[in-house]
Amino acid sequence: MPQADLLKSLDYSVLQQCMHCGMCLPTCPTYVETKLERNSPRGRISLMRAVADGDLDVSRALSDEMYYCLGCLACQTACPAGVNYAELFETARAEVEQAQVNTGMQRGFWRWLALNVIFMRPWLLRMVGRVLRLYQSTGFDKLMRKLHFFGLLPRSLAKLEPQTPRISEHFSNEVISPEESPDGKREYRVGLLTGCIQDLAFSNINRDTADVLLANGCEVVTPGSQCCCGSLHAHNGELELARELARRQIDSFDLDSLDAIITNAGGCGSHLKTYGHLLHDDPFYAAKAKVWDAKVKDIHEWLVQIRFRKPTAGAGVNEVTYHESCHLCHGQKVVSQPRQILASIPGLVFKELPESNWCCGSAGIYNITQPEQSQKLLDRKVENLRQAGAPVVATSNPGCHLQIANGIRSCGDHPCHEVTQPVTLLARAYHAERS
């Protein structure tokens, strides 16, 4: 059985940093569910260290454990020793993939199709989106449900169909020009990242992001055809593909001419800020990647940094609560800024969500690979939203957005009936000023 030895080649001090104090335990959704040590961050780190020490072989059991982990990074926030769990987590997953301990043909095919083919080719991803859009807009999806067609599929696939995102009528390059200038004085020049799922399903949010930036004196540069940021690949053990996508992403912007690179997706942003580490051995991109990391800013982070203009009109919403994207709050440490944006909107009452930073179960493709555990986390989130009682919930990641919307929709009588994003509410308030 081939061994990749990635954990053995990792800086051993990273593995040693965990003190096994246990402060991460109550923050880890999988440990809270099972109460098993191996399902905790420190338990997984012990397994990784055993592999690095040569005391444990890379096996299917190790792979199952690493993929049972959400990668939500709540443990990083709780850790008093500052353990870089994100690096350990990605390295361990890359180890099990390169060791080829998962040999199932079905798994291999879908991984290859998604990671090596579709998400490496922006044109192909958009083509898939257009086909899906046609399928939805013609009502063919409703017909298939009426005929119980999906009942003929394997149960695992049939369960995925209701989670399919509604594809936008127009993609980001159709609603945002390559360069747009503010009406007043230009204070900054920024690049705007449009993402993958964000581009296909939430191009309106990308448009809202551009509008908010323009309203705050930013000239916005948005390359029409952008590649995947590589977070999906890095989180699923394909580090070389993630590096290739990082290089492409860096090449798509003229870094020297921009004050910042703006992302509005929490999960993507967390990964986008690690290009310096990902490409630190690359003789051509290492220096560029460091500059890139310094300029990547979450939209909420950037707005607060430049002291965004508070709107004078409301957003047409009376009450809102806020679900924190795991990788925004735990990965990027952007916690107060989205709340500051929501608090700035006149007439909008903010209601704090119980366990606002507890994972909703989306976690990239976790709702596909671990549907049972994902559903438990979604049920917990939906119940907390019921307790909050706000008619609108804002979040800042497309995966969370889709997951929560699906959870609310399945309830039928839930008091929360709209999922949106803080930047969209701010954009609505700016637009209302002109009406």
C-alpha positions in Angstrom: 0.0 0.0 0.0 1.6 3.3 -1.1 2.3 5.8 1.7 2.5 9.6 1.0 4.5 10.5 4.2 3.0 14.0 4.2 2.4 14.0 8.0 6.0 12.8 8.5 7.3 15.6 6.4 5.2 18.2 8.3 7.0 20.5 10.8 6.8 18.3 13.9 6.2 21.3 16.1 2.8 21.7 14.6 1.9 18.2 15.7 3.4 18.7 19.1 1.6 22.0 19.8 -1.6 20.3 21.0 -1.5 20.1 24.9 -4.5 17.7 25.1 -6.1 20.1 27.5 -9.6 19.3 26.2 -10.9 22.8 25.8 -11.8 22.0 22.2 -14.1 19.1 23.2 -17.3 21.0 23.9 -16.9 23.1 20.7 -16.5 20.1 18.4 -19.9 19.0 16.9 -18.8 15.4 16.2 -17.4 14.9 19.7 -20.5 16.4 21.2 -22.5 13.9 19.2 -20.6 10.7 19.9 -18.5 11.5 23.1 -15.7 9.4 21.5 -12.2 10.6 21.9 -11.2 9.7 18.3 -14.0 12.0 17.1 -12.5 15.0 18.8 -9.8 17.4 17.5 -7.2 16.2 20.0 -8.1 12.6 19.2 -7.6 13.2 15.5 -4.3 15.0 16.2 -3.2 12.0 18.2 -3.9 9.8 15.2 -2.0 12.1 12.9 1.0 12.2 15.3 1.0 8.4 15.5 1.2 8.3 11.7 4.0 10.8 11.7 5.9 8.7 14.4 5.5 5.6 12.3 3.3 3.9 14.9 0.1 3.9 12.8 -0.4 3.0 9.2 -2.6 5.1 6.9 -5.7 3.1 6.7 -9.4 3.2 5.6 -10.3 3.7 9.3 -8.0 6.8 9.5 -9.6 8.1 6.3 -13.1 7.6 7.7 -12.2 9.6 10.8 -10.7 12.5 8.9 -13.7 12.7 6.6 -16.1 12.5 9.6 -14.5 15.8 10.8 -16.4 18.8 9.6 -13.3 21.0 9.3 -15.4 23.8 11.0 -12.3 25.0 12.9 -14.3 25.7 16.1 -11.4 24.0 17.8 -9.0 26.6 16.6 -11.0 29.3 18.3 -11.2 27.4 21.5 -7.5 26.3 21.6 -5.4 28.2 24.1 -2.2 26.9 22.4 -3.0 28.2 18.9 -2.9 24.8 17.2 -3.1 25.2 13.4 -5.8 22.5 13.0 -6.6 23.7 9.5 -3.1 22.7 8.2 -3.2 19.4 10.1 -6.6 18.6 8.8 -5.8 19.3 5.1 -2.5 17.4 5.4 -4.1 14.4 6.9 -6.8 14.3 4.2 -4.1 14.6 1.5 -2.2 11.8 3.2 -5.2 9.4 3.0 -5.9 10.3 -0.6 -2.3 9.8 -1.8 -2.1 6.6 0.2 -5.1 5.3 -1.9 -6.9 3.7 1.0 -10.3 4.6 -0.5 -10.6 2.4 -3.6 -14.3 2.5 -4.3 -15.0 3.0 -8.0 -18.1 5.2 -7.4 -16.3 7.5 -5.0 -13.3 7.7 -7.3 -15.4 8.6 -10.3 -17.4 11.4 -8.6 -14.2 12.9 -7.1 -12.5 12.8 -10.4 -15.5 14.4 -12.2 -16.0 17.1 -9.7 -12.4 18.0 -8.6 -10.3 17.1 -11.6 -12.8 18.1 -14.4 -15.7 20.4 -13.6 -14.2 22.6 -10.9 -10.9 23.0 -12.8 -12.7 24.5 -15.9 -14.8 27.6 -15.3 -16.5 27.3 -18.7 -17.6 23.8 -18.0 -18.9 24.7 -14.5 -21.0 27.4 -16.1 -22.2 25.1 -18.8 -23.4 22.6 -16.1 -25.1 25.6 -14.4 -26.9 26.6 -17.7 -28.1 23.0 -18.2 -29.4 22.9 -14.6 -31.0 26.3 -15.1 -32.8 25.0 -18.2 -34.0 21.9 -16.3 -35.4 24.1 -13.5 -36.8 27.0 -15.5 -38.8 24.7 -17.8 -40.4 22.9 -14.8 -38.9 19.6 -15.8 -37.6 19.2 -12.2 -41.2 19.4 -10.9 -42.4 16.9 -13.4 -39.7 14.5 -12.4 -40.8 14.8 -8.8 -44.5 14.4 -9.7 -43.6 11.2 -11.6 -41.6 10.0 -8.6 -38.6 9.5 -10.9 -36.1 10.1 -8.2 -37.5 7.2 -6.3 -35.9 5.0 -8.9 -32.4 6.3 -8.0 -30.2 5.0 -5.2 -31.4 6.5 -2.0 -28.2 8.5 -1.5 -28.7 10.2 -4.8 -32.4 10.7 -4.4 -31.8 12.6 -1.1 -29.5 15.0 -2.9 -32.0 16.2 -5.5 -34.0 18.5 -3.1 -30.8 20.2 -2.1 -29.9 21.3 -5.6 -29.5 25.0 -5.6 -31.7 27.2 -7.8 -29.5 28.5 -10.6 -29.5 32.3 -11.3 -30.9 33.5 -14.6 -27.7 35.4 -15.2 -24.2 34.7 -14.0 -21.9 37.3 -12.4 -20.1 38.3 -15.6 -23.5 39.2 -17.1 -24.5 41.5 -14.3 -21.2 43.0 -13.3 -18.9 44.8 -15.8 -15.1 44.1 -15.8 -14.5 47.6 -14.4 -17.0 49.8 -12.6 -16.4 53.2 -11.1 -18.2 55.0 -8.2 -20.3 58.0 -9.0 -18.3 60.2 -6.6 -14.7 60.4 -5.8 -12.7 57.1 -6.1 -11.0 56.3 -2.8 -9.9 52.7 -3.5 -9.5 50.2 -6.3 -10.5 46.6 -5.5 -10.8 43.3 -7.2 -14.0 41.3 -6.7 -14.0 37.5 -6.5 -17.2 35.9 -7.8 -16.7 32.3 -6.6 -18.2 29.1 -8.0 -21.6 28.3 -6.3 -21.8 32.0 -5.5 -21.6 32.8 -9.2 -24.1 30.1 -10.3 -26.7 30.5 -7.6 -26.1 33.9 -6.0 -24.9 36.2 -8.7 -27.3 38.7 -7.2 -25.3 38.8 -4.0 -22.1 39.4 -6.1 -24.0 42.3 -7.7 -25.0 43.6 -4.3 -21.4 43.4 -3.2 -20.2 45.4 -6.1 -23.0 48.0 -5.4 -21.9 48.3 -1.8 -18.3 48.8 -2.8 -19.2 51.4 -5.3 -21.3 53.2 -2.7 -18.2 53.4 -0.5 -15.9 55.0 -3.1 -14.4 51.8 -4.5 -13.6 51.2 -8.1 -14.4 47.5 -8.7 -12.4 45.2 -11.0 -14.2 41.9 -11.7 -12.5 39.5 -14.2 -15.3 37.9 -16.3 -14.1 34.3 -16.1 -12.7 33.3 -12.7 -11.5 29.9 -11.6 -12.4 28.1 -8.4 -10.4 29.3 -5.4 -9.3 25.7 -4.6 -10.8 25.4 -1.2 -12.9 22.4 -2.3 -9.7 20.7 -3.5 -7.6 21.6 -0.4 -10.3 20.4 2.0 -10.6 17.1 0.1 -6.9 16.1 0.0 -6.1 17.4 -3.5 -3.4 19.9 -2.6 -1.6 19.9 -6.0 -4.9 20.9 -7.8 -5.4 23.5 -5.1 -2.0 25.0 -5.8 -2.7 25.1 -9.6 -6.0 27.0 -8.9 -4.2 29.4 -6.6 -1.7 30.2 -9.3 -4.5 30.9 -11.8 -6.4 33.0 -9.3 -3.3 35.2 -8.6 -2.7 35.6 -12.3 -6.3 36.8 -12.9 -5.6 40.1 -11.0 -3.1 42.9 -11.3 -2.1 42.9 -7.7 0.0 46.0 -7.8 -3.0 48.1 -9.0 -5.4 47.0 -6.3 -5.8 48.0 -2.7 -7.7 44.8 -1.8 -9.1 41.6 -3.2 -12.7 41.2 -1.9 -14.4 37.9 -1.2 -18.0 37.5 0.1 -18.0 33.8 0.8 -16.7 32.8 4.2 -15.4 29.3 3.3 -13.6 30.6 0.2 -12.1 33.5 2.0 -10.6 31.4 4.7 -8.7 29.4 2.0 -7.9 32.4 -0.2 -5.9 33.9 2.7 -3.6 30.8 2.9 -2.1 31.0 -0.6 1.2 32.2 0.9 1.5 28.9 2.8 0.1 26.8 0.0 2.7 28.2 -2.5 5.6 28.9 -0.1 7.9 26.5 -2.0 7.0 27.8 -5.5 9.9 29.9 -6.8 7.7 31.9 -9.1 4.6 32.4 -7.0 5.8 32.5 -3.3 6.3 36.2 -3.2 3.1 37.0 -5.2 1.2 34.7 -2.8 2.3 36.7 0.2 1.1 39.9 -1.4 -2.1 38.2 -2.3 -2.7 37.0 1.3 -2.2 40.6 2.6 -4.7 42.0 0.1 -7.5 39.4 0.4 -10.3 40.9 2.6 -13.7 39.6 3.5 -16.4 42.1 2.4 -17.5 42.8 6.0 -13.9 43.1 7.2 -13.0 45.6 4.4 -16.1 47.7 4.9 -15.4 48.2 8.6 -11.7 48.8 7.8 -12.5 51.7 5.4 -15.3 53.0 7.8 -18.2 52.3 5.4 -20.9 54.9 5.0 -23.9 54.1 7.2 -27.2 54.2 5.2 -29.9 56.7 5.8 -32.7 54.4 4.7 -33.9 51.0 5.8 -33.7 47.7 4.1 -37.4 46.8 4.2 -36.8 44.3 7.0 -37.7 44.9 10.6 -35.9 42.0 12.4 -32.9 39.9 11.5 -30.7 37.3 13.2 -27.3 36.2 12.0 -25.7 32.7 11.5 -21.9 32.8 11.5 -20.1 30.9 8.7 -17.6 28.6 10.4 -14.7 29.6 8.2 -15.6 33.3 8.5 -15.7 33.4 12.3 -13.2 30.5 13.2 -11.0 30.6 10.1 -10.9 34.3 9.3 -11.8 35.6 12.8 -14.3 38.0 11.3 -17.0 38.1 14.0 -18.1 41.6 14.9 -18.0 43.2 11.5 -21.1 41.6 10.0 -23.0 42.6 13.1 -21.7 46.1 12.8 -23.1 46.2 9.2 -26.5 44.9 10.3 -26.6 47.4 13.2 -25.9 50.3 10.9 -29.2 49.8 9.0 -32.0 52.1 10.2 -35.0 50.4 11.6 -33.5 47.0 11.7 -33.6 45.2 15.0 -30.9 42.6 15.5 -31.7 39.5 17.5 -28.8 37.3 18.5 -29.0 33.7 17.4 -28.4 31.0 20.0 -25.2 29.1 19.1 -24.7 31.4 16.2 -21.3 30.0 15.5 -22.3 26.3 15.7 -21.9 24.6 12.4 -25.1 24.2 10.3 -23.8 21.0 8.8 -23.0 22.2 5.3 -19.2 22.3 5.6 -18.3 22.2 2.0 -19.7 18.9 0.7 -20.2 17.4 4.2 -24.0 17.3 3.7 -23.3 15.0 0.7 -20.6 12.8 2.2 -22.0 12.6 5.8 -25.8 13.2 5.3 -26.9 11.8 8.7 -24.6 13.9 10.9 -25.2 16.9 8.6 -28.9 16.6 9.1 -28.5 16.5 12.9 -26.6 19.7 12.8 -29.1 21.3 10.5 -32.0 20.3 12.8 -30.2 21.9 15.7 -29.6 25.1 13.7 -33.3 25.3 12.6 -34.5 24.9 16.1 -32.2 27.7 17.3 -33.6 29.9 14.5 -37.1 29.1 15.8 -36.0 30.3 19.3 -34.6 33.5 17.8 -37.9 34.2 16.2 -36.7 36.6 13.6 -38.3 36.4 10.2 -35.0 36.8 8.4 -31.6 35.2 8.9 -28.5 36.6 7.4 -25.4 34.5 6.8 -22.2 35.0 4.7 -21.4 31.8 2.9 -23.2 30.1 0.0 -23.1 26.7 1.5 -24.6 27.9 4.8 -27.2 29.9 2.8 -28.4 26.8 0.9 -28.3 24.5 3.9 -30.3 26.7 6.1 -32.8 27.6 3.3 -33.4 23.9 2.7 -33.8 23.3 6.5 -36.4 26.1 6.9 -38.3 25.1 3.8 -38.7 21.5 5.0 -40.3 22.8 8.2 -43.2 24.5 6.5 -44.3 26.6 9.5 -41.0 28.1 10.6 -41.1 31.7 11.8 -37.9 32.4 9.8 -38.9 32.6 6.1 -36.0 34.3 4.4 -32.3 33.6 4.2 -30.1 36.5 3.0 -26.7 38.1 3.6 -25.6 41.2 5.4 -24.2 42.8 2.3 -27.5 42.3 0.5 -29.4 44.1 3.3 -26.8 46.9 3.2 -27.2 47.1 -0.6 -31.0 47.3 -0.2 -30.6 50.2 2.2 -28.4 52.1 -0.2 -30.8 51.5 -3.0 -33.7 52.7 -0.9 -31.9 56.0 -0.4 -32.4 56.8 -4.0 -36.1 55.8 -4.3 
